[in-house]
Amino acid sequence: MIQTGLIQSAHNDLLTDVAYDFYGLRLATCSLDQRIKVWQVDESNGNWNVEDDWKAHDATVSKLSWAHPEFGTILASASFDRTVKIWEQTSFASTTDSQTNGAGAGSPQAASCGSSRWVERAVLVDARGTVRAVEFAPHHFGLKLATVSSDNHVRIYECLEQSSLATWQLSEEVDVSTLPSASLSSSYSVAFATPTQTSATLEGASATLVAQALQQSQNPATQGRPGMGNREADGGWCISWCKDRYWGEIIAAGCGVSGAIKIIQLSPSRRPITLLTLDPSPSPVGLPTEAGTLLASDGDTPTPFAITSVAWAPSCGRSYHLIATGGRDGHVRIWRVKPAEEEADVEGEGGDPKWSANVVADFDHHKSAVGRVEWNITGTVLSSAGNDGRVRLWKATIGNVWRTAGSIGVEQSEDTQDADVNMGENAIAE
């Protein structure tokens, strides 16, 4: 049974993002109206009440992210005005010398938030395009956040002064579209260095040649898409951090209309590298030969659709990772990503450990573009929201079957459950 609540007229325009805090008792929303609202749940009756409301940017606010509570009550917002802003909730007494959110002392916004107010602590202005997503890193990596913008760059920021939140350093800037892919498709494993190794055995020059040739072969197909091209409105920009501390700082990122997600490893001692590319296309245009060239293959290249959302599930002791994606083709896909093992799962002449991935579930129930996918705290239930106006839940059951756990819409009552989806040997048993 799905229990739902409704917030009437939350904003004066279309909502663009909704984000719960760590405890799930507060909710931040943003909209095309350039405003951010913070809501507090009344646990006695389940109603959500506005705690604060302010104009945050000079254009659409695209994404919100809460920092871990060990750093304080901190919120990051991304906007089409090409900025990312850092907000902190403080008491009135501590905001006398700070720039506040603009709500006057006698305004309804100031009165509604009691003895606290949100303060703008920093503005990040490095993006050369509209900022589409922002997400704080897992707390064990410190107070860091990642952003992705329509210039196809992922930027990593680190707070140098946690007491004031005023100084943020741009530690990494990666062009995702040109970062060489370490694999040609999801069915091919990737050679890379594990945390205990200092170098990977995949030849850098050969990998670069393969990536360049593949990119050149795919560009004509992308440019020839009827009514699509490379328009910004047709693209998708999304990011999600790996929650597992052991593998270091790894982020999943998607940019543009490629329809692929790149798994990128970040390291302070070397440049970012692509560990794996998640591409749902059945096969690449060609396979690499020993000389680093591509062999042509028969058949038309599948039309790629932009990935609009990606979510990396908490591992919770699993030996593999689950990554969910939602795209403009209406598909919700769940990927099973197997990390490299130092002794087992060894392939190749040099016995090098490899990452691999395969699709374990593929749903097209939304029949329209998917705007958001998100996991629960244990990584066992996936939710997706689409342009069909419905939120759908997906869950893996005993017997290696991923199935719908229900759906809810604004105008209709709860759906009957859809047929099970059995991915055979690729399915996952919890």
Phi, psi and chi 1 to 4 in degrees:
 res  aa     phi    psi   chi1   chi2   chi3   chi4
   1 MET       -  126.6 -173.1   67.1  177.9      -
   2 ILE   -96.0  124.1  -59.5  177.3      -      -
   3 GLN   -99.9  131.8  -64.0 -178.8   -8.1      -
   4 THR  -128.8  159.1   63.3      -      -      -
   5 GLY  -132.4  161.1      -      -      -      -
   6 LEU  -131.5  130.7  178.2   63.3      -      -
   7 ILE  -106.6  109.5  -58.8  176.7      -      -
   8 GLN   -76.5  134.5  -67.0  -78.2    3.4      -
   9 SER    49.5   54.7  -56.8      -      -      -
  10 ALA   -63.6  -37.6      -      -      -      -
  11 HIS  -137.6  169.9  -76.0  -95.2      -      -
  12 ASN   -87.4    0.1  -66.0  -32.6      -      -
  13 ASP  -149.8 -175.2 -150.0  -32.6      -      -
  14 LEU   -61.0  132.3 -177.3   70.3      -      -
  15 LEU   -73.8  140.2  -94.4   73.0      -      -
  16 THR  -110.8  -22.7   53.3      -      -      -
  17 ASP  -161.5  151.8 -166.7   29.7      -      -
  18 VAL  -135.5  131.5  174.0      -      -      -
  19 ALA  -138.2  124.5      -      -      -      -
  20 TYR   -82.6  152.2  -75.1   94.5      -      -
  21 ASP   -80.9 -177.6   72.2  -13.0      -      -
  22 PHE   -58.9  -37.2  179.7   81.4      -      -
  23 TYR   -92.3   -8.6  -58.7  104.6      -      -
  24 GLY    75.1   15.8      -      -      -      -
  25 LEU  -103.0   -9.7  -60.4  177.2      -      -
  26 ARG  -129.4  153.7  -54.7  174.0   80.1 -169.5
  27 LEU  -137.1  131.9 -172.4   66.5      -      -
  28 ALA  -112.7  134.3      -      -      -      -
  29 THR  -127.3  151.5   61.0      -      -      -
  30 CYS  -139.7  166.7   59.0      -      -      -
  31 SER  -154.9  172.3  167.2      -      -      -
  32 LEU   -65.2  -14.7  -62.7 -179.5      -      -
  33 ASP   -79.5    6.2   62.3    9.6      -      -
  34 GLN    72.8   13.0  -52.7  175.0   10.0      -
  35 ARG  -111.6  155.6  -55.1 -174.3   70.3   83.1
  36 ILE  -117.7  136.3  -64.9  176.3      -      -
  37 LYS  -124.0  139.4  -69.8 -172.9  179.0 -177.5
  38 VAL  -113.8  128.7  176.7      -      -      -
  39 TRP  -115.6  147.2  -52.0   75.5      -      -
  40 GLN  -120.7  132.8  177.8   82.4   34.8      -
  41 VAL   -84.1  138.8   66.0      -      -      -
  42 ASP   -91.8  103.9 -174.2  -15.9      -      -
  43 GLU   -65.7  -16.1  -62.8 -174.4   68.8      -
  44 SER   -74.3  -33.7   62.0      -      -      -
  45 ASN  -129.1   -3.5   53.9   25.6      -      -
  46 GLY    80.1    6.5      -      -      -      -
  47 ASN   -81.3  148.0  -67.6  -27.4      -      -
  48 TRP  -104.6  127.9  -69.6   87.8      -      -
  49 ASN  -116.9  142.8  -57.0  -50.3      -      -
  50 VAL   -68.2  125.1  176.2      -      -      -
  51 GLU   -96.6  -35.1 -175.3  179.4   82.4      -
  52 ASP  -158.9  157.2 -152.3  -10.7      -      -
  53 ASP  -155.7  123.4  171.4   14.2      -      -
  54 TRP  -153.8  156.2   71.3   97.5      -      -
  55 LYS   -78.7  117.4 -176.7  179.6 -175.9  -61.0
  56 ALA  -102.7  -31.3      -      -      -      -
  57 HIS  -138.6  173.5  -71.6  -91.5      -      -
  58 ASP   -97.5    8.1  -64.6  -34.5      -      -
  59 ALA  -152.2 -175.1      -      -      -      -
  60 THR   -54.1  134.2  -62.8      -      -      -
  61 VAL   -88.3  117.4 -175.0      -      -      -
  62 SER   -93.2  -32.5   56.7      -      -      -
  63 LYS  -154.7  151.2 -152.5   75.0  170.5  178.1
  64 LEU  -130.8  152.5  -60.1  170.6      -      -
  65 SER  -151.3  132.9  179.2      -      -      -
  66 TRP   -90.5  139.3  -66.3   84.5      -      -
  67 ALA   -80.6  161.6      -      -      -      -
  68 HIS   -62.3  141.2 -167.8  -83.6      -      -
  69 PRO   -63.1  -15.0   19.7  -32.3      -      -
  70 GLU   -66.5  -18.2   75.9  172.8   59.1      -
  71 PHE   -95.6   -3.3  -57.9  112.5      -      -
  72 GLY   111.6 -171.8      -      -      -      -
  73 THR   -94.5   93.6  -52.8      -      -      -
  74 ILE  -125.9  138.2  -57.1  171.1      -      -
  75 LEU  -131.9  135.9 -171.6   66.2      -      -
  76 ALA  -112.1  139.7      -      -      -      -
  77 SER  -128.6  137.5   60.6      -      -      -
  78 ALA  -110.8  150.4      -      -      -      -
  79 SER  -145.8  161.1  172.2      -      -      -
  80 PHE   -72.4   -6.9  -83.7   47.0      -      -
  81 ASP   -82.8   12.1   63.7    7.3      -      -
  82 ARG    71.1   23.3  -59.1 -172.9  176.5 -171.5
  83 THR  -125.6  158.1   67.5      -      -      -
  84 VAL  -122.2  130.6  173.3      -      -      -
  85 LYS  -116.6  144.2  -66.7 -173.4  177.4 -177.8
  86 ILE  -107.2  124.0  -49.6  -61.5      -      -
  87 TRP  -117.4  144.7  -52.2   88.7      -      -
  88 GLU  -132.6  138.4 -177.5 -177.6   22.4      -
  89 GLN   -89.8  124.3 -172.6  179.7   35.0      -
  90 THR  -136.0  170.4   59.6      -      -      -
  91 SER   -78.7  162.5   62.4      -      -      -
  92 PHE   -58.3  -36.5  -77.2  151.9      -      -
  93 ALA   -63.5  -30.9      -      -      -      -
  94 SER   -91.5    2.0   61.3      -      -      -
  95 THR  -108.1   10.3   62.5      -      -      -
  96 THR   -64.7  -32.1   53.7      -      -      -
  97 ASP  -107.6   15.1  -63.5  -32.7      -      -
  98 SER  -118.4  161.5  -57.0      -      -      -
  99 GLN   -80.7  121.4  179.4 -179.2   -2.3      -
 100 THR   -95.6 -176.1   64.3      -      -      -
 101 ASN   -80.9    5.2   55.9   35.0      -      -
 102 GLY    96.1   -3.6      -      -      -      -
 103 ALA   -79.6  121.9      -      -      -      -
 104 GLY   -68.2  165.4      -      -      -      -
 105 ALA   -62.6  -30.8      -      -      -      -
 106 GLY  -102.3    8.6      -      -      -      -
 107 SER   -79.2  158.4   68.0      -      -      -
 108 PRO   -61.3  -33.7  -21.2   31.0      -      -
 109 GLN   -64.0  -42.8  -67.5   88.7  -17.9      -
 110 ALA   -68.6  -38.6      -      -      -      -
 111 ALA   -68.3  -33.6      -      -      -      -
 112 SER   -70.8  -21.5   66.2      -      -      -
 113 CYS   -98.3   13.5   61.7      -      -      -
 114 GLY    63.4 -122.1      -      -      -      -
 115 SER  -101.5   20.0   59.8      -      -      -
 116 SER  -131.2  164.5   64.3      -      -      -
 117 ARG  -156.7  149.4  179.3  173.5  -64.1  174.3
 118 TRP   -88.5  132.6  -71.6   86.3      -      -
 119 VAL  -118.0  133.9 -179.8      -      -      -
 120 GLU   -76.5  115.8  179.4 -174.8  -63.6      -
 121 ARG   -97.8  -33.6  -65.5  -58.8 -167.3 -171.4
 122 ALA  -155.9  153.9      -      -      -      -
 123 VAL  -128.5  123.8 -178.8      -      -      -
 124 LEU  -101.9  121.0  -48.6  178.8      -      -
 125 VAL  -123.3   26.7  -64.4      -      -      -
 126 ASP   -81.8  -19.1  -61.1  -76.5      -      -
 127 ALA   -66.9  142.4      -      -      -      -
 128 ARG  -108.2   19.0  -65.3 -179.3  -66.4  -84.8
 129 GLY  -155.5  177.8      -      -      -      -
 130 THR   -65.0  134.9   57.5      -      -      -
 131 VAL   -84.9  119.0 -174.5      -      -      -
 132 ARG   -99.3  -23.6  -62.7  -57.1 -171.4   92.4
 133 ALA  -153.2  150.1      -      -      -      -
 134 VAL  -145.0  140.6   59.5      -      -      -
 135 GLU  -153.4  129.1 -176.7  174.8  -43.7      -
 136 PHE   -70.4  146.1  -80.4  100.5      -      -
 137 ALA   -73.3  158.8      -      -      -      -
 138 PRO   -52.3  142.6  -26.8   35.0      -      -
 139 HIS   -61.3  -25.1   66.0   98.2      -      -
 140 HIS   -70.9   -9.3   39.7 -101.0      -      -
 141 PHE   -95.4    2.8  -64.3  130.1      -      -
 142 GLY    93.5 -175.4      -      -      -      -
 143 LEU   -83.9   88.0 -171.7   52.6      -      -
 144 LYS  -128.1  157.3  -64.3 -177.9  178.0 -178.4
 145 LEU  -144.4  154.5   62.0   81.7      -      -
 146 ALA  -116.7  144.1      -      -      -      -
 147 THR  -130.6  154.3   69.5      -      -      -
 148 VAL  -136.7  137.7   63.1      -      -      -
 149 SER  -129.4  172.2   53.3      -      -      -
 150 SER   -71.5   -2.8   58.7      -      -      -
 151 ASP   -84.6    7.9   59.7    6.2      -      -
 152 ASN    68.9   21.7  -65.6  -26.6      -      -
 153 HIS  -106.0  134.2  -79.1   70.2      -      -
 154 VAL   -97.6  127.9  169.1      -      -      -
 155 ARG  -120.1  134.7  -64.4  175.4  174.6   85.6
 156 ILE  -111.2  125.3  -50.6  -62.6      -      -
 157 TYR  -115.1  144.9  -65.2   89.6      -      -
 158 GLU  -127.0  132.8 -178.2  175.8    4.4      -
 159 CYS   -78.5  124.8 -178.0      -      -      -
 160 LEU   -93.0  -19.2  -59.0 -178.1      -      -
 161 GLU  -132.0   88.8  -61.8  179.8    7.1      -
 162 GLN   -68.2  -21.9  -65.6 -172.7   14.8      -
 163 SER   -70.4  -35.2   59.0      -      -      -
 164 SER  -109.9  -20.6   64.8      -      -      -
 165 LEU    61.9   19.5  -58.4  176.4      -      -
 166 ALA   -90.2  -25.4      -      -      -      -
 167 THR  -114.4  118.1  -54.6      -      -      -
 168 TRP  -124.6  131.7  -68.3   75.5      -      -
 169 GLN  -103.3  133.3  178.4 -176.4   23.4      -
 170 LEU   -79.2  100.0  178.4   61.2      -      -
 171 SER   -88.2  -27.9   56.9      -      -      -
 172 GLU  -143.4  144.5  -68.3  -73.6   -3.5      -
 173 GLU  -140.6  110.8 -173.1  172.9   18.3      -
 174 VAL  -122.1  127.5 -177.3      -      -      -
 175 ASP   -84.9  103.1 -172.1  -16.9      -      -
 176 VAL   -64.7  -35.7  178.2      -      -      -
 177 SER   -67.0  -27.9   60.7      -      -      -
 178 THR  -106.9   -5.1   60.3      -      -      -
 179 LEU   -66.2  120.7 -170.4   66.3      -      -
 180 PRO   -56.7  137.9  -22.7   32.8      -      -
 181 SER   -83.5  138.7  -61.2      -      -      -
 182 ALA   -85.3   -9.2      -      -      -      -
 183 SER  -142.4  158.1   65.8      -      -      -
 184 LEU   -90.0  -25.9  -67.1  177.4      -      -
 185 SER  -159.5  172.8   75.4      -      -      -
 186 SER   -66.4  -18.9   59.9      -      -      -
 187 SER   -86.3   -3.3   60.4      -      -      -
 188 TYR  -110.4  134.6  -65.8   88.8      -      -
 189 SER   -76.4  166.4  -61.1      -      -      -
 190 VAL  -125.7  131.5 -176.6      -      -      -
 191 ALA   -90.1  129.2      -      -      -      -
 192 PHE  -157.1  170.1   80.4  106.3      -      -
 193 ALA   -82.6  130.1      -      -      -      -
 194 THR   -77.9  170.7   63.4      -      -      -
 195 PRO   -58.4  -20.1  -27.0   35.4      -      -
 196 THR   -97.4   -1.3   57.2      -      -      -
 197 GLN  -107.2  159.0  -66.1  175.7  -51.3      -
 198 THR  -103.3  -14.2   57.9      -      -      -
 199 SER  -153.4  154.2   62.7      -      -      -
 200 ALA   -95.7  158.5      -      -      -      -
 201 THR   -94.1  -10.1   57.9      -      -      -
 202 LEU   -67.8  124.5 -174.5   64.0      -      -
 203 GLU   -64.1  125.8  -66.0  -65.1  -24.1      -
 204 GLY   -62.9  -43.7      -      -      -      -
 205 ALA   -64.3  -44.2      -      -      -      -
 206 SER   -62.7  -43.0  176.1      -      -      -
 207 ALA   -62.8  -38.3      -      -      -      -
 208 THR   -65.9  -42.6  -58.1      -      -      -
 209 LEU   -61.4  -43.7  -70.8  173.7      -      -
 210 VAL   -62.8  -44.8  171.3      -      -      -
 211 ALA   -64.3  -41.6      -      -      -      -
 212 GLN   -65.8  -42.1  -69.3  175.8  -10.2      -
 213 ALA   -64.8  -40.9      -      -      -      -
 214 LEU   -66.0  -41.0 -179.9   60.5      -      -
 215 GLN   -64.1  -40.9 -175.3  177.4   15.6      -
 216 GLN   -65.2  -36.2  -68.5  173.4    1.0      -
 217 SER   -74.2  -25.9   64.7      -      -      -
 218 GLN   -88.2  -25.2  -71.6  178.7  -22.7      -
 219 ASN   -59.3  -44.1  -79.6  -18.4      -      -
 220 PRO   -60.2  -38.8  -24.2   34.3      -      -
 221 ALA   -65.6  -37.9      -      -      -      -
 222 THR   -69.4  -41.0  -59.3      -      -      -
 223 GLN   -71.3  -22.1  -65.5  172.7   -4.0      -
 224 GLY   -90.8    7.1      -      -      -      -
 225 ARG   -69.6  126.0  -66.4  170.8   59.5 -167.0
 226 PRO   -61.1  123.9  -19.6   31.0      -      -
 227 GLY    72.5    5.4      -      -      -      -
 228 MET  -112.8  -72.1  -64.9  -66.4  -73.9      -
 229 GLY    62.0 -142.9      -      -      -      -
 230 ASN  -115.9   29.4  -69.6  -42.7      -      -
 231 ARG   -61.6  142.3  -65.7 -172.5  -54.4  149.3
 232 GLU   -62.1  -33.0 -175.7  173.1  -24.7      -
 233 ALA   -66.4  -20.0      -      -      -      -
 234 ASP   -94.0   -7.5  -58.1  -44.6      -      -
 235 GLY   -87.4  177.3      -      -      -      -
 236 GLY  -143.3  136.2      -      -      -      -
 237 TRP  -131.7  120.5  -69.7  -94.4      -      -
 238 CYS  -152.2  154.6   51.1      -      -      -
 239 ILE  -144.7  155.7   50.2  176.1      -      -
 240 SER  -159.9  132.3 -176.5      -      -      -
 241 TRP   -81.0  146.3  -72.9   88.7      -      -
 242 CYS   -71.6  130.0  173.1      -      -      -
 243 LYS   -84.1  -12.8  -48.0  -58.1 -171.7  -66.1
 244 ASP   -83.5  124.5 -165.2  -23.3      -      -
 245 ARG   -72.6  -29.7 -177.4  174.7 -173.4  174.1
 246 TYR   -60.2  -39.7  172.1   75.0      -      -
 247 TRP   -84.1    2.3  -64.1  102.1      -      -
 248 GLY    82.8 -163.3      -      -      -      -
 249 GLU   -83.7  105.3  -62.3  179.9   22.8      -
 250 ILE  -127.2  138.7  -60.2  179.1      -      -
 251 ILE  -135.2  141.4 -167.3  168.1      -      -
 252 ALA   -98.3  131.1      -      -      -      -
 253 ALA  -140.2  141.4      -      -      -      -
 254 GLY  -130.4  140.3      -      -      -      -
 255 CYS  -140.9  141.3  -67.3      -      -      -
 256 GLY    72.5 -146.0      -      -      -      -
 257 VAL  -111.4   19.4  -64.3      -      -      -
 258 SER   -69.5  -28.8   65.6      -      -      -
 259 GLY    78.3   11.8      -      -      -      -
 260 ALA  -121.1  153.6      -      -      -      -
 261 ILE  -115.5  130.0  -65.9  -67.7      -      -
 262 LYS  -102.4  132.4  -69.3 -173.9  177.8 -178.7
 263 ILE   -94.4  112.7  -51.0  -59.9      -      -
 264 ILE  -113.0  129.8  -56.8  171.0      -      -
 265 GLN   -97.9  128.2 -174.3  176.1   51.1      -
 266 LEU  -103.6  138.1  -52.9  171.2      -      -
 267 SER  -148.2  137.1  172.5      -      -      -
 268 PRO   -70.1  -16.8   24.7  -33.7      -      -
 269 SER   -97.1   -7.0   59.9      -      -      -
 270 ARG  -155.7  170.9   63.8 -177.9  179.2 -172.6
 271 ARG   -71.2  152.7  -64.4 -178.3   61.4   83.0
 272 PRO   -60.4  144.9  -23.2   33.5      -      -
 273 ILE  -129.9  153.6   59.3  172.8      -      -
 274 THR   -89.1  118.7  -57.8      -      -      -
 275 LEU   -81.1  -35.6  -55.8 -179.8      -      -
 276 LEU  -163.1  147.9 -173.6   65.4      -      -
 277 THR  -118.0  122.8  -60.7      -      -      -
 278 LEU   -93.5  106.3  -54.0 -179.0      -      -
 279 ASP  -127.9  117.9 -169.5  -16.1      -      -
 280 PRO   -75.4   -3.8   27.9  -34.4      -      -
 281 SER   -60.0  141.0  -58.5      -      -      -
 282 PRO   -58.1  -38.9  -22.9   32.7      -      -
 283 SER  -159.5  152.8   62.2      -      -      -
 284 PRO   -72.4  171.2   27.3  -33.7      -      -
 285 VAL   -61.3  -35.8  176.6      -      -      -
 286 GLY  -156.5  170.2      -      -      -      -
 287 LEU  -108.9  149.1  -61.3  180.0      -      -
 288 PRO   -72.0  138.9   26.7  -33.6      -      -
 289 THR   -98.0  178.4   64.4      -      -      -
 290 GLU   -65.0  -25.8  -66.4 -178.6   -1.7      -
 291 ALA   -83.9   -2.7      -      -      -      -
 292 GLY    87.6   11.8      -      -      -      -
 293 THR  -100.4  174.7   59.7      -      -      -
 294 LEU  -111.9  143.0  -67.0  176.9      -      -
 295 LEU   -96.7  134.0  -62.0  176.9      -      -
 296 ALA   -70.1  149.3      -      -      -      -
 297 SER  -128.5  156.5   61.3      -      -      -
 298 ASP   -78.0  157.6  -63.4  -28.1      -      -
 299 GLY    96.8  158.6      -      -      -      -
 300 ASP   -81.5  149.1  -64.1  -28.2      -      -
 301 THR   -73.9  129.2  -56.9      -      -      -
 302 PRO   -59.5  142.8  -20.1   30.6      -      -
 303 THR   -72.2  121.4  -58.8      -      -      -
 304 PRO   -80.3  148.8   29.3  -32.7      -      -
 305 PHE  -123.7  143.1  -74.7   86.7      -      -
 306 ALA   -62.4  142.6      -      -      -      -
 307 ILE   -91.0  121.0  -60.1  -62.0      -      -
 308 THR   -96.1  -17.7   53.7      -      -      -
 309 SER  -153.4  141.5 -179.1      -      -      -
 310 VAL  -137.5  142.2   60.6      -      -      -
 311 ALA  -140.8  123.7      -      -      -      -
 312 TRP   -94.2  120.4 -159.5  -50.4      -      -
 313 ALA   -75.6  145.7      -      -      -      -
 314 PRO   -59.1  140.6  -22.3   32.9      -      -
 315 SER   -74.4  -42.1   61.4      -      -      -
 316 CYS    51.5   42.6  -68.2      -      -      -
 317 GLY    87.5   -2.4      -      -      -      -
 318 ARG   -69.7  153.3  -73.9 -172.3  -70.1 -101.8
 319 SER   -85.7    0.8   61.3      -      -      -
 320 TYR  -137.1  170.3   53.2   85.8      -      -
 321 HIS  -109.3  152.6  -61.3  -76.0      -      -
 322 LEU  -116.8  127.1  -68.6  177.8      -      -
 323 ILE  -126.0  126.7  -62.3  177.9      -      -
 324 ALA  -106.2  143.1      -      -      -      -
 325 THR  -132.3  149.4   62.8      -      -      -
 326 GLY  -130.3  139.1      -      -      -      -
 327 GLY  -133.2  175.5      -      -      -      -
 328 ARG   -72.3  -11.4  -66.2 -169.3 -178.2  -84.4
 329 ASP   -82.2    1.1   58.7   -5.0      -      -
 330 GLY    84.4    4.9      -      -      -      -
 331 HIS   -95.4  138.5  -77.1 -106.3      -      -
 332 VAL  -108.5  118.4  174.6      -      -      -
 333 ARG  -117.9  143.2  -63.5 -179.1  178.0   90.2
 334 ILE  -117.2  123.6  -58.6  175.2      -      -
 335 TRP  -104.3  137.4  -63.5   79.0      -      -
 336 ARG  -100.6  111.2 -176.9 -177.7 -170.0  -91.7
 337 VAL  -107.1  119.1  178.4      -      -      -
 338 LYS  -101.4  117.5 -173.4  173.1  177.9   58.4
 339 PRO   -67.9  163.9  -16.7   30.5      -      -
 340 ALA   -70.2  144.8      -      -      -      -
 341 GLU  -115.1  141.9  -62.5  179.9    6.6      -
 342 GLU   -72.6  -29.9  -62.1  179.3   25.1      -
 343 GLU  -114.1  -36.7  -62.3  179.4   -1.1      -
 344 ALA   -99.9  174.1      -      -      -      -
 345 ASP    54.4   45.7 -169.2   26.7      -      -
 346 VAL  -101.0  128.2  174.5      -      -      -
 347 GLU  -133.0  162.1  -59.6  177.2    4.2      -
 348 GLY    94.9  165.3      -      -      -      -
 349 GLU   -65.8  -39.8  -62.9  178.6   -2.6      -
 350 GLY   -84.7    1.3      -      -      -      -
 351 GLY    65.7   40.7      -      -      -      -
 352 ASP   -90.7  138.1  -56.1  -46.0      -      -
 353 PRO   -67.9  145.2   24.4  -33.3      -      -
 354 LYS  -134.8  148.4  -56.1  171.4 -174.9  -70.7
 355 TRP   -88.8  150.9  -80.6   52.1      -      -
 356 SER  -146.0  161.4   60.8      -      -      -
 357 ALA  -152.7  150.3      -      -      -      -
 358 ASN  -151.4  154.4   57.1  -78.8      -      -
 359 VAL   -79.9  125.9  177.7      -      -      -
 360 VAL  -106.5  -11.7  -63.2      -      -      -
 361 ALA  -156.6  140.7      -      -      -      -
 362 ASP  -144.2  110.5 -169.5  -14.3      -      -
 363 PHE  -116.5  140.9  -59.5   99.4      -      -
 364 ASP  -125.0   31.4   63.8  -10.2      -      -
 365 HIS   -64.6  -27.7  -65.5   58.3      -      -
 366 HIS   -68.6  -28.9  -75.3  -73.0      -      -
 367 LYS    58.4   17.1  -54.0  -61.6 -178.1 -175.6
 368 SER  -161.5  174.8   58.9      -      -      -
 369 ALA   -55.8  138.7      -      -      -      -
 370 VAL   -95.0  125.5  178.1      -      -      -
 371 GLY   -93.7  -25.4      -      -      -      -
 372 ARG  -157.3  138.1 -178.9   75.5  173.4  -91.1
 373 VAL  -127.6  144.3  -69.0      -      -      -
 374 GLU  -155.2  140.0 -164.2   70.1   42.9      -
 375 TRP   -94.3  157.5  -66.7   95.5      -      -
 376 ASN   -78.5  179.8   67.4  -18.4      -      -
 377 ILE   -67.8  -21.9 -165.5  171.2      -      -
 378 THR  -101.3   -2.7   57.0      -      -      -
 379 GLY    70.5   28.3      -      -      -      -
 380 THR  -111.0  -18.0   54.7      -      -      -
 381 VAL  -127.8  130.9  177.4      -      -      -
 382 LEU  -110.6  136.8  175.6   70.1      -      -
 383 SER  -115.6  147.3   62.1      -      -      -
 384 SER  -139.5  145.7   62.4      -      -      -
 385 ALA  -126.2  134.7      -      -      -      -
 386 GLY  -128.8  175.2      -      -      -      -
 387 ASN   -72.6   -2.9  -73.9   -3.1      -      -
 388 ASP   -79.5    0.8   59.1  -11.6      -      -
 389 GLY    78.6   20.3      -      -      -      -
 390 ARG  -126.1  147.9  -55.2 -160.4   68.9   83.4
 391 VAL  -106.5  125.0  175.3      -      -      -
 392 ARG  -117.8  146.2  -58.1  179.1 -175.8  -88.3
 393 LEU  -113.7  141.6  -58.0  179.6      -      -
 394 TRP  -130.6  141.4  -42.6   95.7      -      -
 395 LYS  -147.0  142.1 -177.5  176.4  175.5   62.3
 396 ALA   -88.3  131.7      -      -      -      -
 397 THR  -112.1  170.2   61.8      -      -      -
 398 ILE   -64.8  135.4  -62.2  176.4      -      -
 399 GLY   107.2   14.0      -      -      -      -
 400 ASN    61.4   41.3  -61.5  -22.2      -      -
 401 VAL  -125.3  123.8  177.9      -      -      -
 402 TRP   -90.8  131.0  -84.0   91.2      -      -
 403 ARG  -142.0  161.1   64.9 -168.2  -63.8  -95.4
 404 THR   -73.6  139.2  177.5      -      -      -
 405 ALA  -103.6    8.1      -      -      -      -
 406 GLY   127.9  169.9      -      -      -      -
 407 SER  -153.7  160.2   67.6      -      -      -
 408 ILE  -143.0  143.4 -165.2   71.3      -      -
 409 GLY  -131.2  167.4      -      -      -      -
 410 VAL   -72.9  -38.9  175.5      -      -      -
 411 GLU   -99.5  -10.3  -60.7  179.1   -5.7      -
 412 GLN  -126.6  163.0  -60.6  178.2    5.7      -
 413 SER   -78.7  178.8   59.0      -      -      -
 414 GLU   -60.7  136.3 -174.9  174.4  -23.9      -
 415 ASP   -71.8  155.5  -86.7  -12.1      -      -
 416 THR   -73.7  154.0   56.4      -      -      -
 417 GLN   -71.2  140.6  -68.1 -173.7  -15.2      -
 418 ASP   -82.2  170.6  -60.9  -61.8      -      -
 419 ALA   -64.8  150.1      -      -      -      -
 420 ASP   -66.7  154.4  -64.0  -12.8      -      -
 421 VAL  -119.3  115.6  175.3      -      -      -
 422 ASN  -107.6  115.3 -167.0  -21.5      -      -
 423 MET   -91.4   15.6  -58.6  -61.5  -69.6      -
 424 GLY    65.3 -133.8      -      -      -      -
 425 GLU   -71.3  -13.0   61.2 -177.1   15.1      -
 426 ASN   -85.4  -10.3  -72.8  -21.8      -      -
 427 ALA   -71.7  166.4      -      -      -      -
 428 ILE  -118.4  132.7  -62.0  176.4      -      -
 429 ALA  -101.0  126.4      -      -      -      -
 430 GLU   -80.2      -  -70.0  -65.0  -31.6      -
